[in-house]
Amino acid sequence: MGKGSKLFEQWEREYAEDAEYIAYGLLTDITADICAAMEAQGMTRKGLAEKLDVSPQYVTKFLNTPENTSVYQVVRFAQAVGLDVEVLLRPHREQSEDNAKRTTAARRPAGDTAGASASREAHAR
């Protein structure tokens, strides 16, 4: 493993919980998905701009500077390329693992098997 990859791994660990880092990563993934949908449809930036009734420069700015992106823009661009937007918010991994350990027994009815209980919980979500 090279020096650069070790440094990158260090940054990944260091910033894993940083809100700005997480947001930038999410927005980068979103713009990558929009670009992939555009490519799959043979849609150009100019074509997307025409569909949204904005300038091609606006499209370029949206795709290249995700840190200045609003939820409204994400939805608008996603819809224009035929994508739905869904958001999943969940407890932090460590927090949800701790809560699951503490509450699983309390939620399981007497005489119930672990599998049946887990199945009900999955359908309840």
Residue, then its C-alpha position, 0 to 999 in steps of 0.5 A: m500500500g502506498k503512502g497516499s493510500k495510508l494518508f487517505e485511510q487516515w483522513e477517512r477515519e479522522y473525518a468519518e463523523d464530520a458533518e461537512y465531509i459526510a454532506y459533501g460525500l452524499l452530494t458527490d454521490i448524488t451528482a454522480d448518479i445524475c451524471a450516470a442517468m444522463e449518460a444512460q439516456g444520452m442526455t447532454r448538459k445542454g439538453l438537461a439545461e433546456k429541460l430545466d429551463v436553466s443555462p448550461q452554466y447552471v447545470t455545470k455549476f450544480l454538477n461540479t460544486p455539490e457543496n452549494t446544493s440545496v435539497y430542492q436542486v437535488v430533487r429538481f435535477a433528479q426528476a429531470v433525469g428520471l430519478d426518484v429521491e429517497v432519504l434514509l435517516r437512521p441512528h448512528r451504527e454504534q448507537s443502534e447496535d447498543n440499543a438493539k442489544r438492550t431492547t431486543a429481549a424487552r420487545r420479544p413476547a414470551g414464548d416467541t422465537a427470535g426469528a418471528s420477532a425479527s420478522r415482525e420488526a423488519h415489517a414494522r419498519 
